[in-house]
Amino acid sequence: LYALAGKKLRNAVLFFGSIVFYWLASKDFMSMAILASSLLFNYAAGLFIGVASGGMRKLLFGFCTVLNVSALLSPKIISVITGSFGAALPEELAIAAPVGFSFYMFKNMSYLRQVYDGKIKAEQSFFAIGAYLVNFAQILSGPIQTYADWKKSCEEGKVSLYSVNSGIYEFIIGLALKILLADRIIRVWVSGLYGINSIGIDSISTTLAWLGFFAFPLYLYFEFYGYSLMSRGIGRMLGYETPDNFRHPYMSRSVSEFWRRWHMTLGEWFKENVYFPLGGSRCPKGR
């Protein structure tokens, strides 16, 4: 459908297809409502920031950023507060973060930051910004692709037999890492964890303890890397490129090198949206 729709309708096809995908993943009306309200708010926010100037532009961007961060943190804060008092909210009042909400909100804030900095113009098409924000290939676990990069790649790319073949190849490798490795390795960690809980740390065998120790980081790597490859594969099938997200992180020789190789788009997001705005390496130590 995406290939047949033509460039004018492709964003609408991807947007509605992603909404259907998200509903199948969550099947929760509250999650859909939060997703929709956030999408409408950030679409409108981008338009207002794009036409504002001077102090009003800065004020609008700051206000929208505070609201986005509050929406991102509110489910966790409520959970911590109620848990610290040994209480639980009634089920109808409990707030659960929608599936993939963190990555979705990171993209929202990245888009507004680029509009505010003047790197891109505010997107006038609702379907274009909607297709970017709720893109089904990236909404659950990233990668966090900037709107400027995504739009350029979509405009320059095209769906072809080669792109579909290349995308399927990469998708299958990612799926294998997820299903054949990550989902099997986690069983070792879970069995070790339940062994500790049931018989105590002193009684667990040395072999199982070491297996569990190595299993969890390997599980995390194959889980996230497999998902990233599946996302890249879907992107290629649709004619656009998705940025690399992992580059052999466990071959790193230092913590800083590991950070540059692990979930690279997340590290790039923090650099562009937190580190540089606070002043980078030249800011005061307190900041």
Secondary structure, 3 states (H helix, E strand, C coil): CHHHHCCCCHHHHHHHHHHHHHHHHHCCHHHHHHHHHHHHHHHHHHHHHHHCCHHHHHHHHHHHHHHHHHHHHHHHHHHHHHHHCCCCCCCCCCCCCCCCHHHHHHHHHHHHHHHHHCCCCCCCCHHHHHHHHCCCCCCCCCCCCCHHHHHHHHHHCCCCHHHHHHHHHHHHHHHHHHHHHHHHHHHHHHHHHHHHHHHCCCCCCHHHHHHHHHHHHHHHHHHHHHHHHHHHHHHHHCCCCCCCCCCCHHHCCCHHHHHHHCCHHHHHHHHHHHHCCCCHHHCCCCC
